[in-house]
Amino acid sequence: MHAKSSFNHLITICVFFTLSVTALAQEEQAPSADDIAKALADPNSVLGTLNFNLDYITFKGDLSGASDQSATRVTFQPVFPYPISERTNLYVRPAVPVVISQDVPALGGFDNKGVELGDIGFDAALGKSFPGGYVVVGGVVGTLPTATDDALGLDQWLLGPEVAVGKVSEWGVLGMLVSHQWDVAGEDSFSTSITAGQYFYTVNLSDGWQISASPTFSYNHEAASGQEAWTLPLGVGVSKTKILGGKPWKFGLQYWQYVKQADAFGQDWAVRFTVTRVVPLPWGK
């Protein structure tokens, strides 16, 4: 009941927000919406954006009561690509998570955590586009121990490499990002070694509509022997790019069904609502 009530509340907020913003739209569709949608899907996009991801996650596992637990989080990620050359861009992308509500395992059951800051992630990478629509991105990824509640973070500094490859075509985009992080400082009572990433795809439709999803996966190399190390979802979604008040916005909704998760307590399914605002870059057009 707890998970169902929270999910219904989240859907109500998303629907109300979407309808309220859409009501401000101009009656005539901006002619550049399709072009903007395609540019945003490019892993080496030159557009500056402010991204907000609202996630509702349900859980399951061997722990008693695990299937009644859920989490609601908002992650803010600004992206301001800096052009190195015509086909090469530098990205420094922080990801700031705010936990609105999250159930975490505790002695004798579960605790619910209120509004808290999570561990901030970041990456610094170079993206390069090649003839034929191929894109390669490479750099470093890290995590900072910024969680305001110990139950919501690792209390460790993490660092490692990342690489992404993609293919941009007229019909859409297909690609994958893979990273690996080790603990390099902080809490030393346990070790962290996690391979993570996301596969992403976009199918261009028309009038700013796209079929798209970017589910995130991970593999915990420090998982106990005999325990599931994968967290792996299958994802599907839809997005719409629209000109509101003369400004480009993109709205998306994704559904992730996890086919692999930690045995004791792991994700079951999730819904992600995304809002992206295209903004001017401070150093050029």
N, C-alpha and C positions, 0 to 999 in steps of 0.2 A: 504493500500500500504506500509505503514511504517513497519508493522509486517512482510509482505511477503518478502520485500527487505532484512530485517535483517535476516530472517530465511534462505533465499537463500544464503546469505553471510556466515552464520554459517555452512551450509551444505557443501559449497565449501571448507571452512577451514578444516572441519573434514575429508572429502574425500581426500584432498591433503595430510594432515598429515598422514592418515592411509596408503596411497599408498607409500608415501616417506619412512616411517618406514619399511613397509613390503618388500620394495625393498632391504633392508639390510639383510633380513633373510637368513639363511643357507638353501640350497636346501633340505637337509635331516631333517625331523621333529625330534626334540629331543624326545627320548622315554619317558621322564618324564613329558611331557606336560599335559597328562590326569591326572596324579597323582597331579600335581601342581594345576590344575583347581579344582579338588575335594577338595584339602586342603584349597584353598582360599574361597570356598563356605561354609566351616565349621564356624559357629558362634564363635567357640572356637579355631580358627586357630592358629597355632604356628609360622606362617610365618610373617616375617617383611615386610611391604609394604609401598610404597609411592603412594598415591591415588590422582588422579585429576579428578574431576567431572565438565564437561562443560555442563551447562544447558541453554536451550533456552525455554522461557516461554511466552505464550500468555495469554491475559486477556479478561474478559468480565464482564458486570455488568449493573446496572441501571444508572450509571453516563453517561452523554453524551460523546460519543467518546471512551468509555471504550474498545470496541472491536478492536480498532486500536492500542492498546498499547502492549508492549512486554518488555522482560528483557533478558539479557545475563549475566551469572555469571559463575565464575570458583571457585571451592572450593578445597582447598588442605588439605588432611588429612593423616598425617603419623601414622602408627600403628606399635608399637614395643612391642609385648607381652612378658611379663616377667614370666618365669615358676616358680610357687610356689611349685608344685609337678608334678607328671607324668601326671595328668589329670586336673590340675588347673593352670590357667594363670591370671596374672594381666594385665589390659589394662588401659593406660592413653592416650586418643585420642583427640587431639585438631582438630577443623575444622575451617579453615581460609578461609572465603569467600571474593572474590574480585568481585565487581560489575563492569562489563565492560560497560554496558548500561542498564538503567532501567527507565521506565516511572512511575511516581508517581503522585497521585492526588494533585492538587494545586488549589488555588483560581482562578476560571474562566477557568479551564481546567486541563492540565497535564504539568508537568515539566519532562525533560529528564536529568538524572544524568549520569555523565561521569564515569571515572575510579576512584572508591572509595573502601575503605575497609569497610566491613560490620561488624556486631557483631560476634565476635568469640565464637563458642560453644566448649564445651569439655565434656568428661565423664571420670570417673574413676570407673572401674568395675572389678569384679572377674568372670571369666568364668570357669565352671566345666563340664566335660564330664562324663556321666554315662553309664553303660552297656546298650546295646540295641540301642545305637546311640543317646540317649537323651542328650541335652545340656541346661544348665541353666546359665544365666548371670545376675548379679545384682550389682547395685552400685549407684552412684550419677551422675547427669547431670547438667550442668550449662551454662549460657550465660554471656559474658562480654560486657560491653558497649563500644566497640571499634570502632563503625562506625564513619567514617570521615565526614559524612553528616547526620544531624539529621533526614532527611527524610528516611534514609535507616536503622535506628536502633531505639531501644526503649529508649536508655539512662537509662537503668536499669540493675542492677545485678539480674540474675535469678538463682534459685537453686531448686533442687528437686530429687526425686528417679527415678530409671529406672530398668526395669527387662525385660529379653528376654528369650524365650523358643524356642527350635528348635528340629527337628528330622533329624538326618543324616542317610541316607540309601544309598545302592549301586546305586540306580537310581538317587539320588539327595538329596536336602535339602528343608525343609519346616519349617517356623517359623514366629514369630512376636516379635517385640520389642515395649514396651510401656513405656513412661516417663511422668512425670508431673513437671512443673516448676511454681514457684511463684516468684514475685518480692520481693527481700529481702533488696534492697538498691537502691539509685539513684532517678530518677524522681518520685515524689510522687503525681502528679496531676491526676494520673489514676492508676488503679490496673491491674496486669497481672496474669492470672491463665490459663495455657494452658496444656491440655493433648495432647501428640503427640507421634509419633512413626512411625514404618514402618512394613509392612508385606513383607516377602521375600520368594522367591522360586527359586530353581535351578533344572533343569532336565539335567542330564549328557547325552551327545550324544557320539561322538567319535572324535579322533584327536584334542582334546582340545576345541571342540565346546560344548556350553551349551545354553539351553533356560533359561533365568533368568531375574528377575526384583525385585526391592526393592522400591516400591513407598512409599513416606512419607505422612502421614496424620496428622491432628490436629483437636482439638476441643477447641474453645475459650469460656471458662466459663464466660467471661466478655462481651460477645456479647450483644448488645442492645436487649431488649425484642421484639420478633417478627422477628428478623433478623437471617439468617442462621449462625449457629456456627461451622458447619463442613467444613473442607477442605479435600476432599476425592477423590483420583484418583484410577482408574483401570490401571494397567500397564502390559506391555509385552515387552520382549526384548531378545537379543541374545548376546552371548559373545564368544570370542576366546582367548585361552591361547596359546602362541607360544614362542619358544626359538629363540631370536634374538641376534646374536653375542655371543652366549653362556649364555645369561642372560634371565630369565623368564619374560615375559610381558603378560599382559591381557588387551584386548580391548573389550569394550561393548557398545551397543546402546540400549536404552530403549525409549518407547513411553508411556506417561501417559495421559489418558483422565479423566478430572475431572468431577465427577458426582455430587459433592457438592462443593460449594464455597460461599464466602461472597456475599450477594445480591448486594451491591453497586459496588464493584470492587474486583474481585477474579480470580484465575487461570482458564483458559479454557482448554488448553492442553500444554504439554511440551515434549521436546526431551532431553534426557541426553546421552552424549557421555563420556565414562569413559576410563581412562588409568591407569593401575596399574603396578607398577614396584616392583618386589620382590627383597628385599635387605637383606644382612646378618645382623643378630642381633649383637649388640656390646658386648653382654655378653655370647655368645655361638653359637653353630651350629644352 
